[in-house]
C-alpha cells in the first residue's frame, strides 16, 4: 500500500497567531506591573497618610476640649504604619514653630521705615521700644507624623499635611475665631519631647491645667494692650514648616490678607482695625477706617459742630481738614466769604495719574458764619460745582470711572462747571477711594496762630460701615498642653 503525506500550512497561522497574542499579553501585563506598581505604592502611601490625617483631626478635636477647659486630658490612638510620630515641644522646636503678634500705629514717626520691612520675619527687632509699637509672641510646637518624607502635623490648633515635593495644605483649621467685630486666638503650645516608630498603634495623650495665660488684652504686661484696639494694623507672623498652608488659610478668610516670607518659612497675616466711631470732642487729628466699598454710601455720619473761639463768629480764614494715603490726598477747606457766609471747597489729588493733578469742587451753597457752625459733609442737598484749576486741573475728571487703581464707579464724565453732585456724593466717593489701603488720618490745620475753633467746645460725629474683616477687639490666650506619645 502506498501512503501519501499531504502537506498543508493552513493551521500554522492559527498557532503562530495564538503565540503572538500570548506574547503581547505577557509583555503588556509586565509593562503594566512595572509602571503601575509605583502608582499602587503611592496610592497605598496616600491611604496611610489619610488615616493619619483623620487620626490627628480627632486629636485636634479632643485637644480643643482639653485646652478650653472641657476636659483635663484626652488620649487618641493612631496607627504608625511604618512611620514615626514626634512630639516637638522643646526649645529648639519652638525656634521653628512660633507665632509673633505685632500692633502698630500708622501715624508714628517710625512707621514708614517699619512698613518697608514689615513682610519679613524679625522685622520688629529695631522697633520694640518705640511708642505705639506692641509685640508679643507664643511658641507653638507640634505633634508630627513622618513617613518617607510625607508629613502630617498638629500645630497651632490645626492639622497640616505636606508632601515631599510640594506645598503644605490645611486638613483642619486652626483656632482662629472672628465674629465680625472680635478676633479670638486661643494659641495652643505643645510641650514635651517623645518619639515612637514602628507599624503598630500608639497613644497620644494631651493634658492641661486649663488655666490659659491672657496675652491680649493685658495691661500688666503692657499698658497699651487694651480693648477696643487703639492701633491701626495688626500683623501676625507664623514661622512653621507648614507656613504656606497657614497663609492660604488666612487668605481664604474675610478678615485678613496674607503674604509669605519664603526665606524664613513664615506666613504673614495683616489685619485692619476699626478706629473709634460716634460723637467725640474735636481734636486736631482723627481717623477713618477702611470703608466697605461694596456699599454705595458706606458713610452715614460725618459732621462737625464747630464752636468759635471767644464771642465772635467762626470766621475761618483757611481751615483745612486733610488726609493722605500713599499717592492720594483728600482736602476739605472752609473759609469765610464776606462777613455772613462760610464757603467750602473739596479737592482730591492722586499723583499716580499725574503730579499735582487735581479734581477740585466749590460749594454752590454756603454755611452761615455764626458763633456755632454745623458742617455736615454728608449733606445730600448741598450742591457742589466742579471747578478744576486752570493749571494742574483735571478736566474732565479721572476718578469717576470703572474700578481701577485710580478710580471707582459711577462711570461718568465730569467737565468744568458740572453741578450734578452734592457734598454727600463727593464725601462717599473720595472716602471710599482714599481708604482703600486701610485706615487714614485726617489732620486739621489753619494758617498762623489764628485758630478760629474752640476744640474743647467743638465735636465730631463719625459713623460708617467698615471694610469686611476689620476688627475692633482682639483676644489672645496661650494654652499650655503637655503631650506624650507611647
C-alpha positions as CSV (number, residue, x, y, z in Angstrom):
1,X,0.0,0.0,0.0
2,X,1.4,3.3,-1.0
3,X,0.8,6.1,1.6
4,X,0.8,9.7,0.6
5,X,1.5,12.5,3.0
6,X,-0.4,15.6,2.5
7,X,1.4,18.9,3.2
8,X,-0.6,21.9,4.4
9,X,0.2,25.2,6.4
10,X,-3.4,26.0,7.0
11,X,-3.2,25.6,10.8
12,X,0.2,27.2,11.2
13,X,-1.2,30.8,11.1
14,X,-3.6,30.0,14.0
15,X,-0.8,28.6,16.2
16,X,1.5,31.5,15.4
17,X,-1.3,34.0,16.0
18,X,-2.0,32.4,19.3
19,X,1.6,32.6,20.3
20,X,1.9,36.2,19.3
21,X,-1.3,37.1,21.3
22,X,0.1,35.3,24.3
23,X,3.4,37.1,23.9
24,X,1.8,40.5,23.6
25,X,-0.4,39.8,26.6
26,X,2.6,38.8,28.7
27,X,4.5,41.9,27.6
28,X,1.5,44.1,28.3
29,X,1.0,42.6,31.8
30,X,4.7,43.0,32.6
31,X,4.6,46.6,31.4
32,X,1.5,47.3,33.5
33,X,3.2,45.8,36.5
34,X,6.3,47.8,36.0
35,X,4.6,51.1,35.5
36,X,1.6,50.7,37.8
37,X,3.5,49.4,40.8
38,X,4.8,52.8,41.8
39,X,1.3,54.2,41.4
40,X,-0.2,51.5,43.5
41,X,2.5,52.0,46.1
42,X,1.8,55.8,46.1
43,X,-1.9,55.2,46.5
44,X,-1.2,52.9,49.4
45,X,1.0,55.6,51.0
46,X,-1.7,58.2,50.4
47,X,-4.3,56.0,52.0
48,X,-2.0,55.6,55.1
49,X,-1.4,59.3,55.2
50,X,-5.1,60.0,55.1
51,X,-5.7,57.6,58.0
52,X,-3.1,59.6,60.0
53,X,-4.7,62.9,58.9
54,X,-8.1,61.5,60.2
55,X,-6.4,60.4,63.4
56,X,-4.8,63.8,64.0
57,X,-8.1,65.6,63.2
58,X,-9.7,63.5,66.0
59,X,-6.7,64.5,68.2
60,X,-7.4,68.2,67.3
61,X,-11.0,68.0,68.3
62,X,-10.2,66.3,71.6
63,X,-7.3,68.7,72.3
64,X,-9.7,71.7,72.0
65,X,-11.7,70.2,74.8
66,X,-8.6,70.0,76.9
67,X,-7.3,73.4,76.1
68,X,-10.6,75.2,76.6
69,X,-11.3,73.5,79.9
70,X,-13.9,70.9,79.0
71,X,-11.7,68.0,79.9
72,X,-8.4,67.7,82.0
73,X,-7.0,65.2,79.5
74,X,-7.6,63.2,76.3
75,X,-6.0,60.2,74.6
76,X,-6.1,59.4,70.9
77,X,-4.8,56.2,69.2
78,X,-3.1,56.4,65.9
79,X,-1.6,53.6,63.7
80,X,2.1,54.2,62.8
81,X,2.0,52.0,59.6
82,X,5.8,52.2,59.3
83,X,6.1,55.8,60.2
84,X,7.3,57.9,63.2
85,X,5.4,60.3,65.5
86,X,7.3,63.0,67.3
87,X,6.3,65.4,70.0
88,X,8.2,68.6,69.2
89,X,7.8,70.7,72.3
90,X,11.3,71.7,73.4
91,X,13.4,74.9,72.9
92,X,14.9,74.1,69.6
93,X,11.5,73.1,68.2
94,X,10.0,76.4,69.2
95,X,12.5,78.2,67.1
96,X,10.9,76.5,64.1
97,X,7.2,76.8,65.2
98,X,6.3,80.2,66.6
99,X,3.8,83.0,66.4
100,X,4.6,86.7,66.9
101,X,1.8,89.4,67.0
102,X,2.7,93.0,66.3
103,X,0.4,96.0,66.7
104,X,1.3,99.3,65.0
105,X,0.3,103.0,64.9
106,X,0.4,104.3,61.3
107,X,1.0,107.9,62.5
108,X,4.1,107.0,64.4
109,X,7.4,108.6,63.2
110,X,8.9,105.1,62.8
111,X,6.0,103.6,60.8
112,X,7.2,104.4,57.3
113,X,10.5,102.7,58.0
114,X,8.8,99.7,59.5
115,X,6.4,99.5,56.6
116,X,9.3,98.8,54.2
117,X,10.4,95.7,56.1
118,X,7.0,94.5,57.6
119,X,6.9,91.5,55.4
120,X,10.0,89.8,56.9
121,X,10.4,87.6,59.9
122,X,12.2,89.6,62.6
123,X,11.2,93.0,61.2
124,X,10.2,94.1,64.7
125,X,13.7,93.9,66.2
126,X,14.5,97.6,65.9
127,X,11.1,98.9,67.0
128,X,10.0,97.1,70.2
129,X,10.9,100.1,72.4
130,X,9.1,102.6,70.3
131,X,5.8,104.3,71.4
132,X,2.9,102.9,69.6
133,X,4.5,99.6,68.9
134,X,3.3,96.4,70.7
135,X,4.8,93.0,70.3
136,X,4.2,89.6,72.0
137,X,4.8,86.0,71.0
138,X,3.9,82.4,71.7
139,X,5.8,79.3,70.9
140,X,3.6,76.6,69.2
141,X,5.4,73.3,68.9
142,X,3.8,70.4,67.1
143,X,2.9,66.7,67.1
144,X,4.2,65.4,63.7
145,X,3.9,62.1,61.8
146,X,6.7,61.4,59.2
147,X,6.9,58.6,56.7
148,X,9.1,58.6,53.6
149,X,9.1,62.4,53.5
150,X,5.4,62.8,53.9
151,X,4.5,64.8,57.0
152,X,1.2,65.4,58.9
153,X,1.2,67.6,62.0
154,X,-1.0,69.1,64.7
155,X,0.2,72.7,65.2
156,X,-1.3,75.8,66.5
157,X,-4.8,74.2,66.9
158,X,-4.9,73.0,63.3
159,X,-3.8,69.9,61.3
160,X,-1.5,70.3,58.3
161,X,-0.1,68.0,55.7
162,X,3.0,68.3,53.5
163,X,4.2,66.1,50.5
164,X,7.9,65.5,50.0
165,X,7.9,67.6,46.8
166,X,5.1,70.0,47.2
167,X,3.4,72.7,49.3
168,X,1.6,72.2,52.6
169,X,-2.1,72.0,52.8
170,X,-4.6,72.5,55.6
171,X,-6.5,69.5,56.8
172,X,-8.3,71.0,59.8
173,X,-8.4,74.8,60.5
174,X,-6.5,76.4,63.5
175,X,-8.3,78.1,66.4
176,X,-8.9,81.5,64.8
177,X,-12.4,82.9,65.5
178,X,-13.9,86.1,64.1
179,X,-17.4,87.3,64.7
180,X,-17.4,90.5,62.6
181,X,-16.0,92.6,65.4
182,X,-13.7,90.5,67.6
183,X,-10.8,88.2,66.6
184,X,-10.1,85.5,69.2
185,X,-6.9,83.5,69.0
186,X,-6.6,80.7,71.6
187,X,-3.0,79.6,70.9
188,X,-2.0,76.0,71.6
189,X,1.5,75.5,72.9
190,X,2.7,71.9,72.7
191,X,5.1,70.8,75.5
192,X,7.0,67.5,75.5
193,X,9.8,65.6,73.8
194,X,8.9,62.0,72.9
195,X,9.0,59.8,69.8
196,X,7.8,56.4,68.6
197,X,8.4,54.5,65.4
198,X,7.1,51.2,64.0
199,X,4.0,49.6,62.5
200,X,1.6,49.2,65.4
201,X,-0.7,51.6,67.2
202,X,0.5,54.3,69.5
203,X,-1.4,56.5,72.0
204,X,-1.0,60.3,72.2
205,X,-2.0,61.9,75.5
206,X,-2.8,65.6,75.8
207,X,-3.2,67.2,79.3
208,X,-3.6,70.8,80.5
209,X,-4.1,72.7,83.8
210,X,-6.9,74.5,82.0
211,X,-5.5,77.9,83.1
212,X,-4.8,79.9,79.9
213,X,-2.5,82.9,80.0
214,X,-4.1,86.0,78.6
215,X,-1.7,87.7,76.2
216,X,-4.1,90.3,74.9
217,X,-5.6,92.4,76.5
218,X,-3.0,92.5,79.2
219,X,-2.2,95.9,80.8
220,X,0.1,94.3,83.3
221,X,2.5,93.3,80.6
222,X,2.0,96.5,78.6
223,X,-0.3,99.4,79.5
224,X,-1.2,99.7,75.7
225,X,-2.6,96.2,75.4
226,X,-6.2,97.3,75.7
227,X,-9.5,96.9,74.0
228,X,-11.0,98.4,72.0
229,X,-7.9,98.4,69.8
230,X,-6.2,101.8,69.5
231,X,-3.7,100.6,66.9
232,X,-4.3,100.8,63.2
233,X,-2.8,97.5,62.0
234,X,-2.2,94.0,63.4
235,X,0.4,91.7,61.9
236,X,0.6,88.0,62.8
237,X,3.9,86.3,61.9
238,X,3.8,82.4,61.9
239,X,7.0,80.6,61.5
240,X,6.3,77.0,60.5
241,X,7.2,74.1,58.1
242,X,3.6,74.5,57.0
243,X,3.7,78.3,56.5
244,X,2.2,78.2,53.0
245,X,-0.9,76.4,54.3
246,X,-1.2,78.9,57.1
247,X,-1.0,81.7,54.5
248,X,-3.6,80.0,52.3
249,X,-5.9,79.6,55.2
250,X,-5.6,83.3,56.2
251,X,-6.2,84.4,52.6
252,X,-9.4,82.4,52.5
253,X,-10.8,84.4,55.5
254,X,-12.7,87.6,55.0
255,X,-10.9,89.4,57.9
256,X,-7.3,89.1,56.7
257,X,-4.8,89.1,53.9
258,X,-1.5,87.2,53.8
259,X,1.9,87.0,52.3
260,X,4.8,84.6,52.8
261,X,8.5,85.1,53.7
262,X,9.9,82.1,51.9
263,X,13.4,82.5,53.1
264,X,12.3,82.3,56.8
265,X,9.4,79.8,56.4
266,X,6.9,82.4,57.6
267,X,3.3,83.3,56.9
268,X,2.4,87.0,57.5
269,X,-1.2,87.9,58.2
270,X,-2.3,91.5,58.0
271,X,-5.4,92.8,59.8
272,X,-7.2,96.1,59.7
273,X,-8.6,97.7,62.9
274,X,-11.6,100.0,63.2
275,X,-10.9,103.4,64.8
276,X,-13.4,104.7,67.3
277,X,-16.7,106.0,66.0
278,X,-19.6,108.0,67.4
279,X,-19.5,111.5,68.9
280,X,-16.3,112.8,70.4
281,X,-14.6,116.1,71.3
282,X,-12.8,117.6,68.4
283,X,-9.0,117.2,68.2
284,X,-6.6,118.3,65.6
285,X,-6.5,114.8,64.1
286,X,-8.9,111.9,63.8
287,X,-9.0,108.6,61.9
288,X,-11.4,106.9,59.5
289,X,-11.1,103.2,58.9
290,X,-11.3,101.4,55.5
291,X,-14.8,101.7,54.2
292,X,-17.0,98.9,52.8
293,X,-16.7,99.6,49.1
294,X,-19.5,97.2,48.2
295,X,-21.9,99.8,49.7
296,X,-22.9,102.8,47.6
297,X,-22.9,105.0,50.7
298,X,-20.9,103.4,53.5
299,X,-20.6,106.7,55.4
300,X,-23.7,107.5,57.5
301,X,-22.2,110.1,59.9
302,X,-19.5,112.7,59.1
303,X,-20.2,116.1,60.6
304,X,-18.6,118.8,62.7
305,X,-20.1,121.1,65.3
306,X,-17.6,123.9,65.2
307,X,-17.7,126.5,68.0
308,X,-15.8,129.7,67.6
309,X,-13.1,130.9,70.0
310,X,-14.4,133.9,72.1
311,X,-17.6,135.6,71.4
312,X,-17.1,136.3,67.7
313,X,-18.3,134.4,64.7
314,X,-16.3,131.5,63.4
315,X,-14.6,133.5,60.6
316,X,-12.3,130.7,59.3
317,X,-9.5,132.2,57.1
318,X,-8.4,128.8,55.7
319,X,-9.5,125.9,57.9
320,X,-8.3,122.6,56.3
321,X,-9.3,119.0,57.1
322,X,-6.8,116.9,55.1
323,X,-5.9,113.2,54.8
324,X,-3.3,111.4,52.7
325,X,-2.8,107.7,51.8
326,X,0.1,106.8,49.6
327,X,-0.3,108.9,46.4
328,X,-3.8,110.1,47.3
329,X,-4.8,113.3,49.2
330,X,-8.3,114.5,50.1
331,X,-8.8,118.0,51.5
332,X,-11.8,119.9,52.8
333,X,-11.4,123.7,53.1
334,X,-13.6,126.1,55.0
335,X,-13.2,129.9,54.5
336,X,-15.3,132.9,55.3
337,X,-17.0,134.6,52.4
338,X,-17.9,138.2,53.0
339,X,-19.0,138.5,56.7
340,X,-22.0,136.2,56.8
341,X,-21.1,133.0,55.0
342,X,-18.6,130.2,55.1
343,X,-17.5,128.8,51.8
344,X,-16.4,125.1,51.3
345,X,-14.1,123.5,48.8
346,X,-13.3,119.8,48.2
347,X,-10.1,118.8,46.5
348,X,-8.9,115.3,45.6
349,X,-5.4,114.5,44.2
350,X,-3.7,111.3,43.0
351,X,-0.2,111.8,41.8
352,X,-0.3,108.3,40.3
353,X,-2.3,109.9,37.5
354,X,-0.1,112.9,37.1
355,X,1.9,115.0,39.6
356,X,-0.4,117.8,41.1
357,X,-3.3,116.6,39.0
358,X,-6.5,117.6,41.0
359,X,-10.2,117.3,41.0
360,X,-11.5,120.5,42.6
361,X,-15.0,121.4,43.7
362,X,-16.5,124.6,45.0
363,X,-19.7,124.8,47.1
364,X,-22.6,126.4,45.2
365,X,-24.3,126.6,48.6
366,X,-22.7,128.1,51.8
367,X,-22.9,127.7,55.6
368,X,-23.9,130.6,57.8
369,X,-20.9,132.3,59.5
370,X,-22.1,132.3,63.2
371,X,-20.7,131.6,66.6
372,X,-21.5,127.9,66.1
373,X,-21.4,126.3,62.7
374,X,-22.6,122.7,62.0
375,X,-20.9,121.3,58.8
376,X,-22.4,118.1,57.6
377,X,-20.1,116.6,54.9
378,X,-22.9,114.1,54.1
379,X,-25.4,116.8,53.3
380,X,-27.3,115.4,50.2
381,X,-28.8,118.8,49.2
382,X,-25.6,120.9,49.4
383,X,-24.7,121.4,45.7
384,X,-21.1,121.4,44.6
385,X,-19.6,122.7,41.3
386,X,-16.7,121.1,39.5
387,X,-14.0,123.8,39.2
388,X,-10.7,122.4,38.2
389,X,-7.8,124.9,38.4
390,X,-6.5,126.4,35.2
391,X,-3.2,124.7,35.7
392,X,-2.8,121.1,37.1
393,X,-6.5,120.7,36.9
394,X,-8.3,117.5,35.7
395,X,-10.8,118.3,33.0
396,X,-12.6,116.0,32.7
397,X,-12.3,114.0,35.9
398,X,-10.1,110.9,36.4
399,X,-11.5,109.1,39.5
400,X,-15.2,108.7,38.4
401,X,-14.9,105.6,36.2
402,X,-14.8,101.8,36.3
403,X,-12.9,100.2,39.2
404,X,-9.2,100.6,38.8
405,X,-6.2,101.6,40.9
406,X,-7.2,105.3,40.4
407,X,-11.0,105.2,40.1
408,X,-14.3,103.7,41.2
409,X,-17.8,103.9,39.8
410,X,-20.0,105.7,39.0
411,X,-18.6,105.8,35.4
412,X,-19.4,109.3,34.4
413,X,-17.7,112.2,32.6
414,X,-17.4,115.4,34.7
415,X,-16.4,118.6,33.0
416,X,-15.7,122.1,34.3
417,X,-18.9,123.7,35.6
418,X,-20.8,120.4,36.4
419,X,-23.3,120.9,39.3
420,X,-24.8,117.4,39.3
421,X,-23.2,116.3,42.6
422,X,-23.7,117.1,46.3
423,X,-21.4,117.3,49.2
424,X,-22.6,113.8,50.2
425,X,-21.8,112.4,46.8
426,X,-18.2,113.7,47.0
427,X,-17.6,112.5,50.5
428,X,-18.8,109.0,49.8
429,X,-16.8,108.7,46.6
430,X,-13.5,110.1,47.8
431,X,-13.5,108.5,51.2
432,X,-14.0,105.1,49.5
433,X,-11.1,105.8,47.3
434,X,-8.7,107.1,49.9
435,X,-9.4,104.3,52.5
436,X,-8.8,101.5,50.0
437,X,-5.4,100.7,51.6
438,X,-6.6,100.9,55.2
439,X,-7.1,103.5,57.9
440,X,-6.4,107.1,57.2
441,X,-5.7,110.1,59.5
442,X,-7.2,113.5,58.9
443,X,-5.2,116.4,60.2
444,X,-6.8,119.8,60.9
445,X,-4.7,122.9,60.2
446,X,-5.1,126.6,60.0
447,X,-2.8,129.5,59.0
448,X,-0.5,131.0,61.6
449,X,-1.8,131.2,65.2
450,X,-5.3,132.3,64.2
451,X,-7.2,129.1,65.2
452,X,-10.8,130.0,64.8
453,X,-12.2,126.9,66.6
454,X,-12.6,126.2,70.3
455,X,-11.7,122.5,70.2
456,X,-12.8,121.8,73.8
457,X,-16.3,123.0,72.9
458,X,-16.5,121.5,69.4
459,X,-17.3,118.0,68.4
460,X,-17.2,115.5,65.6
461,X,-19.6,112.7,64.7
462,X,-18.3,109.7,62.8
463,X,-20.2,106.6,61.6
464,X,-19.6,104.2,58.7
465,X,-19.7,100.6,57.5
466,X,-16.2,99.4,57.7
467,X,-14.4,97.0,55.3
468,X,-15.4,93.4,55.9
469,X,-12.9,91.8,58.3
470,X,-11.9,94.9,60.2
471,X,-11.5,94.2,63.9
472,X,-12.4,96.3,67.0
473,X,-11.4,93.8,69.7
474,X,-8.6,91.3,70.0
475,X,-8.4,88.4,72.5
476,X,-5.3,86.2,72.5
477,X,-4.6,83.4,75.1
478,X,-1.8,80.9,75.4
479,X,-2.9,77.4,76.3
480,X,-0.2,75.1,77.7
481,X,-0.5,71.4,76.6
482,X,1.5,68.5,77.9
483,X,1.9,65.9,75.1
484,X,3.3,62.4,75.2
485,X,3.3,59.5,72.7
486,X,3.7,55.9,73.8
